[in-house]
Amino acid sequence: MSRVLIIGAGGVGSVVVHKCCQVPEVFSDIMLASRTKAKCDAIAARLPVPIQTARVDADRVDELVALMQDFKPELCINVALPYQDLTIMDACLACGVHYLDTANYEPRNEAKFEYKWQWAYQDRFKEAGLMALLGSGFDPGVTNVFTAWAAKHHFDEIHELDIIDCNAGDHGQPFATNFNPEINIREVTAPARHWEEGNWIETPPLSTAHDFDFPEGIGPRKIYLMYHEELESLTRHFPALKAARFWMTFSDNYLRHLEVLQNVGMTSIEPIEYNGQQIVPLQFLKAVLPDPASLGPLTRGRTCIGCLVKGMKDGREKKYYIYNICDHHKCYEEVGAQAVSYTTGVPAMIGAMLMLTGSWRGTGVFNMEQLAPEPFMEKLNLHGLPWTEVIL
């Protein structure tokens, strides 16, 4: 029986609170907080059990500390913006609260995300006797655990890792992103990076692509090489990796719109002056695009996210694929959100559950692959994200 504070009332936050409410024996008292309390109240009105709601500016440590001191949570689940990871971690340290997030920190003024800022908190969390779990979403998150599971149960040594993310859903909108538009577009337009023979290789964004045949009737789709944060931690914790890559599908329609928006400067994060005030074009674009949380009732189709692993077992080469397929409409029927939010929100709840019940315990800052994969893999099957593994 634990008190948990969830910060962030977007699509993912809505899924997290819905899933926490399904496990009252673990999450006995829940507070949902964000900058706009009305969003929290709207989510709370759709829940089967009562929760508390609050307003908090997650950019302000003093507001976060005041809220934590008042509610006294054991754990804070951060599903706000990646810009706010460090202020929330600071507040957790000040109040003696364990911490969990789904995406690593990136500064507002630079489209660059990496773990160095959060890894630097290792000693402070350890000295405070607290645990910080980074990246407990799907990718990062489940993909990290899939890799740890494969390394532990299927390989003596893994040499190649390809994380492959397919959203085969359709929301019918001319252009929309399935999670926060600002974060999505910053991520997609950044240079690609992959790990090869002990070095990071950088290539222009979306410049490398090939077809991949997805299972269970999804079929062939073009996948594009990108950089994603789990590559940084996985290459650190699995030093035998000779190659590690992240791939994602995009529709031709999405890429055409994105190219036009880039050409006219709407994806820029550099402030410009408009009508006497400074605005960031990408933030303005976010304001006019559909809210990802509104896409739930519109989206049909499935996601498929998994890891293709190559390595050695008993002196022989082995190739292995593990994946999850998630149906957008079924997610909406359960929690009122599409599958991209669902596949991030469910692992956040599971990571929090394992921390609170003691299945995952430690002091300091942890990435998902550093912890025993078995309890997490079991909970995925029980809470809506069943996985399939294939020896190729």
Secondary structure, DSSP 4 states (H G I P E B T S, - for coil): -EEEEEE--SHHHHHHHHHHHT-TTTEEEEEEEES-HHHHHHHHTTSSS--EEEE--TT-HHHHHHHHHHH--SEEEE-S-GGGHHHHHHHHHHHT-EEEESS----TTS----SHHHHTTHHHHHHHT-EEEE--BTTTBHHHHHHHHHHHHT-SEEEEEEEEEEE--B---SS--SS-HHHHHHHHHSPEEEEETTEEEEE-TT--EEEEEETTTTEEEEEEEE--THHHHHHHH-TT-SEEEEEEE--HHHHHHHHHHHHTTTT--S-EEETTEEE-HHHHHHHHSPPGGGGTTT-BSEEEEEEEEEEEETTEEEEEEEEEEEEHHHHHHHHSS-HHHHHHHHHHHHHHHHHHHTSS--SEEEEGGGS-HHHHHHHHHHTT--EEEEE-
